[in-house]
Amino acid sequence: MKIKQNEDGSGEIHFSNEEIDIINKNKKLVLTTFFLKHFINIFMSLFFEYQRKFDKKTQTMRSSLNQEIECKKSKE
């Protein structure tokens, strides 16, 4: 899985063919403790890097734990 942020602040998560096969088969990703620890570390570093690219309105947005997040289809 690779996470990419665009210059406009939007982003994309790219999955490998193996990850896509796992998701299609199991309808979920199972995250081991080892994987989750590294994912959180990488995600937090990305968070601070990406936060700088957001406009002021986006930087101050708040979210709740049970909030549904709308995903958009790729333009490609």
Backbone as CSV, one residue per row, in Angstrom:
resi,resn,N_x,N_y,N_z,CA_x,CA_y,CA_z,C_x,C_y,C_z
1,MET,0.857,-1.158,0.000,0.000,0.000,0.000,0.908,1.227,0.000
2,LYS,0.589,2.166,-0.871,1.323,3.417,-0.926,0.322,4.563,-0.813
3,ILE,0.661,5.545,0.007,-0.197,6.710,0.202,0.480,7.897,-0.452
4,LYS,-0.253,8.600,-1.304,0.297,9.731,-2.050,-0.598,10.943,-1.833
5,GLN,0.000,12.091,-1.588,-0.773,13.326,-1.501,-0.456,14.186,-2.710
6,ASN,-1.508,14.744,-3.294,-1.369,15.632,-4.437,-1.115,17.058,-3.959
7,GLU,-0.652,17.899,-4.853,-0.336,19.287,-4.507,-1.554,20.051,-3.991
8,ASP,-2.766,19.660,-4.414,-3.975,20.362,-3.966,-4.435,19.907,-2.584
9,GLY,-3.706,18.970,-1.972,-4.055,18.478,-0.645,-4.819,17.168,-0.665
10,SER,-5.424,16.809,-1.794,-6.128,15.527,-1.891,-5.096,14.394,-1.909
11,GLY,-5.548,13.184,-1.795,-4.603,12.079,-1.772,-5.179,10.810,-2.345
12,GLU,-4.309,9.826,-2.461,-4.688,8.530,-3.013,-3.983,7.439,-2.230
13,ILE,-4.650,6.298,-2.078,-4.022,5.105,-1.522,-3.980,4.081,-2.646
14,HIS,-2.790,3.633,-2.983,-2.599,2.649,-4.045,-2.325,1.285,-3.424
15,PHE,-3.064,0.270,-3.872,-2.909,-1.081,-3.360,-2.214,-1.954,-4.395
16,SER,-1.384,-2.884,-3.919,-0.739,-3.845,-4.804,-1.785,-4.868,-5.261
17,ASN,-1.461,-5.637,-6.290,-2.375,-6.683,-6.759,-2.643,-7.696,-5.654
18,GLU,-1.616,-8.025,-4.864,-1.793,-8.967,-3.760,-2.765,-8.412,-2.719
19,GLU,-2.626,-7.131,-2.381,-3.542,-6.509,-1.419,-4.970,-6.488,-1.956
20,ILE,-5.121,-6.198,-3.231,-6.452,-6.195,-3.857,-7.065,-7.590,-3.799
21,ASP,-6.255,-8.623,-4.082,-6.744,-10.007,-4.008,-7.208,-10.350,-2.589
22,ILE,-6.444,-9.926,-1.577,-6.806,-10.198,-0.181,-8.112,-9.495,0.169
23,ILE,-8.234,-8.232,-0.225,-9.463,-7.480,0.066,-10.651,-8.112,-0.648
24,ASN,-10.484,-8.472,-1.924,-11.577,-9.103,-2.671,-12.003,-10.425,-2.043
25,LYS,-11.035,-11.200,-1.584,-11.337,-12.508,-1.005,-11.957,-12.378,0.386
26,ASN,-11.376,-11.552,1.238,-11.780,-11.495,2.642,-12.669,-10.306,3.000
27,LYS,-12.766,-9.339,2.087,-13.554,-8.122,2.323,-13.012,-7.298,3.487
28,LYS,-11.752,-7.519,3.843,-11.120,-6.758,4.921,-9.611,-6.991,4.855
29,LEU,-8.875,-6.157,5.567,-7.457,-6.367,5.793,-7.270,-6.669,7.267
30,VAL,-6.563,-7.737,7.591,-6.251,-8.068,8.971,-4.863,-7.511,9.257
31,LEU,-4.761,-6.652,10.277,-3.516,-5.965,10.576,-2.873,-6.572,11.816
32,THR,-1.710,-7.177,11.643,-0.988,-7.723,12.791,-0.501,-6.575,13.666
33,THR,-0.138,-6.879,14.890,0.402,-5.866,15.796,1.633,-5.213,15.178
34,PHE,2.511,-6.018,14.613,3.738,-5.525,13.973,3.395,-4.568,12.830
35,PHE,2.490,-5.002,11.951,2.090,-4.159,10.815,1.439,-2.872,11.296
36,LEU,0.508,-2.996,12.240,-0.230,-1.828,12.714,0.701,-0.794,13.352
37,LYS,1.689,-1.248,14.109,2.643,-0.332,14.737,3.400,0.461,13.666
38,HIS,3.898,-0.217,12.647,4.617,0.471,11.571,3.683,1.369,10.767
39,PHE,2.474,0.895,10.516,1.496,1.702,9.779,1.199,3.001,10.519
40,ILE,0.982,2.913,11.827,0.695,4.105,12.621,1.886,5.064,12.609
41,ASN,3.105,4.531,12.764,4.294,5.384,12.728,4.406,6.123,11.398
42,ILE,4.219,5.402,10.306,4.314,6.019,8.972,3.163,6.989,8.768
43,PHE,1.958,6.597,9.183,0.794,7.457,9.013,0.960,8.770,9.769
44,MET,1.489,8.708,10.978,1.677,9.928,11.768,2.688,10.861,11.103
45,SER,3.759,10.315,10.555,4.723,11.180,9.870,4.094,11.791,8.622
46,LEU,3.277,11.007,7.915,2.570,11.541,6.750,1.560,12.604,7.167
47,PHE,0.895,12.384,8.293,-0.084,13.335,8.794,0.536,14.727,8.919
48,PHE,1.676,14.828,9.566,2.300,16.137,9.769,2.772,16.744,8.453
49,GLU,3.285,15.904,7.571,3.729,16.393,6.261,2.539,16.875,5.429
50,TYR,1.466,16.111,5.410,0.304,16.451,4.600,-0.482,17.618,5.172
51,GLN,-0.518,17.741,6.484,-1.267,18.816,7.131,-0.818,20.182,6.612
52,ARG,0.466,20.310,6.331,1.003,21.589,5.844,0.452,21.974,4.470
53,LYS,0.073,20.983,3.661,-0.406,21.268,2.305,-1.886,21.655,2.266
54,PHE,-2.623,21.361,3.335,-4.042,21.693,3.361,-4.239,23.195,3.508
55,ASP,-5.341,23.696,2.929,-5.683,25.096,3.150,-6.164,25.253,4.592
56,LYS,-6.288,26.493,5.061,-6.630,26.758,6.465,-7.968,26.130,6.860
57,LYS,-8.971,26.179,5.968,-10.284,25.603,6.276,-10.163,24.093,6.511
58,THR,-9.426,23.415,5.652,-9.258,21.969,5.785,-8.444,21.634,7.024
59,GLN,-7.427,22.448,7.338,-6.594,22.206,8.512,-7.404,22.219,9.810
60,THR,-8.477,22.984,9.842,-9.254,23.117,11.080,-10.489,22.214,11.126
61,MET,-10.701,21.379,10.116,-11.834,20.459,10.112,-11.724,19.471,11.273
62,ARG,-12.847,19.076,11.819,-12.902,18.101,12.904,-13.660,16.864,12.433
63,SER,-13.290,15.718,12.984,-13.936,14.448,12.659,-14.289,13.722,13.945
64,SER,-15.306,12.856,13.859,-15.660,12.017,15.002,-15.363,10.562,14.660
65,LEU,-15.216,9.723,15.676,-14.848,8.323,15.459,-15.862,7.568,14.611
66,ASN,-17.147,7.877,14.748,-18.183,7.147,14.011,-18.622,7.847,12.733
67,GLN,-17.910,8.868,12.354,-18.263,9.635,11.163,-17.986,8.823,9.902
68,GLU,-18.946,8.811,8.982,-18.729,8.167,7.693,-17.985,9.147,6.794
69,ILE,-16.997,8.630,6.077,-16.180,9.463,5.204,-16.506,9.083,3.769
70,GLU,-16.878,10.063,2.982,-17.241,9.832,1.586,-15.977,9.711,0.732
71,CYS,-15.900,8.653,-0.045,-14.792,8.482,-0.980,-15.282,8.785,-2.382
72,LYS,-14.427,9.381,-3.173,-14.772,9.715,-4.559,-14.076,8.745,-5.497
73,LYS,-14.701,8.489,-6.642,-14.084,7.650,-7.649,-12.922,8.379,-8.290
74,SER,-11.933,7.621,-8.710,-10.768,8.186,-9.377,-11.165,8.773,-10.725
75,LYS,-10.507,9.851,-11.112,-10.787,10.472,-12.406,-10.100,9.745,-13.554
76,GLU,-9.243,8.793,-13.206,-8.491,8.049,-14.233,-9.337,7.026,-14.912
